[in-house]
Amino acid sequence: GIDKSTIERYEAEATELGKSSFKYAWVLDNLKAERERGVTIDISMFKFQSPRLQFTVIDCPGHRDFIKNMLTGTSQGDVALLVVDASQGGFEAGIAKDGQTREHALLCYTLGVKQMIVAVNKMDEVGYSESRYLEIKEEVSAFLKKIGYKPANIPFVPISGWVGDNMTAKADDKMPWYDGPTLLEALDVVTPPSRPTEKSLRIPVQDVYKIGGVGSVSTGRVETGVVKPGMLAHFAPVGITAEVQSVEMHHESLNEAGPGCNVGLNVKRVAAKDIRRGFVTSNADDNPASGVSSFEGQVIVMNHPGEIREGFTPIIDCHTAHVACVFSEIKQKIDRKTGQVLELDPEDGIKMGEACIVEMEPTKPLSVESFEDFPPLGRFSVRDMRHTVAVGVVKSITKCQPGEFEST
């Protein structure tokens, strides 16, 4: 946890800026711009332990201006903690058609985060009202069910992050009507997902740092396989190879790291500017990742005012990459539930609620994998005009020919 003196220092600094209610947020918000705006801009990591499990918290931005960063963070999660604002007006804004609560839940599901806990926050602002809690639970359950979640398996925990109620200890005096778990208890019973260690190594690059006296350090979450010091790493889509000198997690050196670990790799003789977010690290000697010249995707249109036709060029968010891709050929319209083909080479565009198989061509170097082989690298969302308009999975890829995308 955080020691009391640190919290007190943050509280004094927050009050000076006129944002005293943000004192706890500052533990994870380090950038000056984040503190002054009172929103999370980048992704920060932090570890804590429940009685049974060890967690890495990935604090993602919720604000639409920084949705790219939110997607990068969410793609690395095993469990989503969806924090819903219970205050009058706050909840209604989040749940509205274009609200952030809806969009975040949809993106979590698309990016493969299938376990969720809903924290109904700011209960202190609504007088710890049971009727407000039940109203929120009913509305949120309805749209989570629409997305694909099973609300019966999702704990809805009423909390006050500001006062600290029901976070680690029950607040029976204020919420005698609630007999469920505290937030920590709800986290303690999540199921750690099975870890695909037998597959080839894949680590989408989250950030790259140049550290004096150390060299280049590439960070990211191991999605499949195992990484060890001494291994020859291959960075796709550019085809750079480099020896891994050391593997670190939370500033501790490791002999190896498997799926689920957020690691830093110190790589030999590679300039930090040559590797960037969205690249994929793999083992050069075992089925290395590659760039793709095109890929076939199964896409479901969730929220688009008109029709999507060939030539549409939205931003595709896949693992930590954000690249504009052209819908070069819409091959078939399919039933979104059964996958049955409804129409080959459809003449009309694809409208909201419809699904299709589409050939997509990235406008910049991109490395993705088929969903069947590497699920974390085969799920994507489609963004246009700062909104998520569609979601999809990669059915197959066409690898780049050597030299096609080597220079970026």
N, C-alpha and C positions, 0 to 999 in steps of 0.2 A: 504493500500500500504506500501511501504518501504520508510523510510525517506531518504533524500538526503545524509546525513552524512554517513549512513550505506553503501550506494552505493559507495561513494567516498573512504571509507575505503577498501571496496572490490576491487575497481579499483587499489588502490595502492598495495594491496597484490598480485593481479593478475599480475600486471606489473612486480613486483619483480620476479615472477616465469616465466615470459616471456609468459604469457597467457592473455594479456590485453583485448582481445576481448571476454573473458569469464566472464567479471565482473557481468553481470546480471544473468548468470547461477549460480554463487556462492550463490545467495540468497537462492536457493533451494538445492545446493550441500554443505553438511556440513562435510562429512567425509574427512579427510586429503587425503586419497588415491584418492577420487573423484576430488579434486582440482588439485592434481599433474598430474593426467592422463587427466583431462579435460573431463571426461565422468561421467554420473550419474550411480552409482553402485546400491544403494539401492533406496527405494521408500520414497519420502518425501511428506508431506501434508502441505497445506497452504490454508487459506481461503481468499476470496475477494468478493466484491459485485458489481453487475452491477446495473443499475437503478431499475431493476425489480426483480432480483433473487440473491440468495446467493449461491456462488460456493465453493466447496472444490477442490483445484487443487491437482491432484495426479501426481507428476513428476516421470515418469517411465524411467528406463534406456533404451536406444535405441541400445546399443552396444550388439552384439551377445554373448559376454562372460557372460552377466548378464541377459539372456533372461528369466530365472526362475523368477527373481524379476519383470521383465517387465510384465510377465503373471499375477503375483499376483496383481500388481497394476491395470492392464487393466480390470481384472475380477470385479473390484469394481466400474468401471466408468458408467456414464449414457450417456455422450457425449464424443466422441473422437475428440481431436484437433490434426490432423495429420500435423506435420510441415515438409514441403518439402524444401530441399535446392535448391535454384534457381541458385547457382553459376555453372559456366562451370565445368563439371566433377563431381561435387557433386551430382547434380540431376541424371546424367546418372548412377552413382554408386549405388544410392539408388533404382533406378527403374529397374536395371539389373535383370536377372532371379533369382539370389540369393540375391538380394539387400534387405536392411532392410525396405525400404519404403513399398515394396510389402508384406513382411512378417508381418509387424505391422498392415497393413490394413486388411489382412486376419484374423489375430488373434483377432482384434477388432470385426469383424463380427461374428466370431465363438463364442467369449465370450459374445455375446449378446449386444454389444454396437452399436445400430442401428442408432444413430444420429451422424453425423460427420461434422466437419468444416475442410477445408484444408487451412492451412496458407502457402503461398508461400513466404518463408523467404529469407533473404540476397538479396533483390531486389537492394540494394545499390551497390552490387558487379557486377551487370549486367547493371548498368546505368539506372535502372528503365525502362527497355525495355518492351514495350507492346508485341512485337512479342515473346520474351522469356516466358512471362507470359502465353500467349495463347498456345504456344507449350507445356508447362508443364501442363496446364489445360486439353488439349486434351489427352495427354498420360495418365495422372493420372485418368481422367474420364473413359477412356477405360478399365483400369484394375480394377477400383472400380466397374464398371458395371459387369465385369466378376465374381467378388467375390459375388455380390448380392446386392450391394448398388444401389440407384437411383441417378446418378450424377446430375440430374436436380434439386434435392432437397438439394444439397450440395453447400454451398457458398465457392468460392475460393477467399481468401482474400490476395492480395499482400501486404507484410509487410517488414519492416526492423527492426528486434528486436534490433539490435545494435544501430541504429540511433533513433529508436522509431517511425518510420513513419507508419501511418495508424493503429496503435495499439488502441489508444483511440481517436485520432483526425485525421481528413482527411488530406492527404498530396497532396492537389490539385496542388500545385506548381510543385511537382516532378512527379506525376502520373495523369495528367489531363484527360487521357484516361479512368481512372477507376471511375465508378459511383456507385459501390456497397457499402456495409456496411464496417465500420471499424471492427477490430477484436472484440472489446467490444460490438459493436452493433450486430454483428453476434451471439455472445454468449447470448446476452440479449433476443433474440427471440426463443431460443430453447424451446422445450416442456418438462416440467418436467414429467417423466414417472409416470404411475399410481403406487401407492404404496400398495403392498399386505399386509395390516395390519391384515386382518382377518385370514391369514394362521398361522400355528404354527411357533414358533420362530426358525430362523436359522441365525447364525453368523459365517461364516468361520473365523478361527483365523488367523490374519496376523502376529502378534508378541506378545511375552510375556515378560514383564519386572518385575524385582524384585526391588521394590522401598523401601528404608530404611524408617521405621516408618509407612509404608502404607501396604506393603505386595506384593502379586502378582497382576499384572494388565495385563489382556488379552485384546488385541485390535483387531478390525475388523469392517467390515461394516455390519450393519443389512440388510439382504437381504429380509427376510419376518418376519411378526409378530412384537411383541412389547416387549422390555426388560425393567424391572423396578427393582429398588433396593428392596431387600427382597426376590426376586425370587430365587428358587433353580435351579441353572444352571447345565446342564448335558453336559459333554464333550465327544463327540464320536471321534474316534472309541474305546477309552480305557475305557469308562464307569465311569469316575470320576464325582462325583457330589459335588457342593459347593454352599454356599449361596452368592448371589451378594450383596456386602455391598453398593457400590455406582456405578452410571453410569455417565461417564463424556464425554463431547465432546468439543474439543478445550479448554481444561482446565476449563470448567464450569460444575458444577454438574447439572444433569437433573433428573426430577421425572419419566420420561419415554423416550424411544427413539424408533423411528419406522424405517421402511425401508429407506435406503439411508443415514442414519446417520453413520459416522465413529466414533465409540465409544471406550472408555476404560472401562473395567469392573474390579472393584476391588473385587477379590473373597477371601473368608475366608478360612483359613487353607488348602491351596493348595500350594505346592512348585512350583515355576516358572518352574523348570526343568521337571515337570510332564505334562505340557501342551506345545504344540509347534505348529508352523505354519502348517496349513493344517488340524488341528482338526476342529470340528464343534460344536459350542455352541448352545444348545437348552434349552427349558423349561422342566425340569424333569417330570413335572406334565401334560404336554400336547404334546402327540405324539413326544417323544424325538428322536433325530437322532440316528443312530446306525452305527456300522461298517458293511462292506459288505464282504461276502466271495467270491462273484462273481457278475457280472452285465452284462446285455445284452446291447450292444451298436449298434447304426446305424452309420457306419463309411464311410466317403467319402475320398478316397485317392487323395490328391492334388498334391503331389510332391515326387515321389519315383522312383528311377532309375530302380528297378527290380520288383519282385513280392512279395506280402506279403502273407505268408503262416501260417498255424497253428504252434504255438511255437514261433512266433515273439514276442519279449519282449521289447517294447519301453517304454519311459517315458510318462505317462499320466498326463497332467496338467488339473486339474479340480478345480474350485474356487481357493483357495490358496494352494492346495495340489499338490505335484509333486511326483508321485509314479510309479515305474516300474510295468507294468501289462502284463500278458501272454495272447496272443490271443489263448485261449485253444481250441475253436471250431468255425470255420467259417461256420455258419448255412446256409446262403443263399446269393446269389448275387442278388442285386436288381437294379431297374432303379433309378438313383439318383434324377430324377425330379418327377416321379409319385409314387415311392415307390413300384411299382409292382415287384413281385418275378420273376427273370429271370432264376434262377437255384438253386435247393436245393443241399446242401452238395457239393459245387463246387469242382471239382478235380483240376482245375488250380488255381494258386494264384490270388490275387486281384491286378490289375495293376492300373497305374495312370489314374485318371478320372473315375474309377469304384467305386461302393458303395456296402456295404455288411452289413449283420446282424451278429455280432460276440459275442461270450461269452468270457468275459475277467475275469481273476483272478488276484487280486493285490498280489504282492510279500511281501508287508508290510501292516500294518493296514491302512485302507482307509475308509472314510465316504463320500458317494455320494448319490444322490437322483434321482428319475426318472425325466426326463425333464418335463413331464406333471404335476407332483405335485409341484416341486420346480425348475423352469427353471434355476436360477442362479447356482444351484448345480447339474444340469444335462447336462451341456455343457462341452465338453473337447476337447483338442487338443492332437495330438500324435506326440511326438518328438523322432527322432532317429539321432544319429551323429550330434547333435546340430542344426538340421533342423526340421521345422514343416513338417511332411510328410502326415498327415491326420487330419481330424477334425470329430467330432461326437457328438451325443446326447445319453443320457442314456435312454433306453426303459423300463427296469425293473431291480430291484435289488433283490439279495438273501441276507437277513440279516444274520449277524453272529449269531451263537448260543452263549448263555451266556458263557463266559470264553474262547471262541475261540481266541479272539485277545486281551484279557483284559490286558495281560502283554506285554509291548513293550521293 
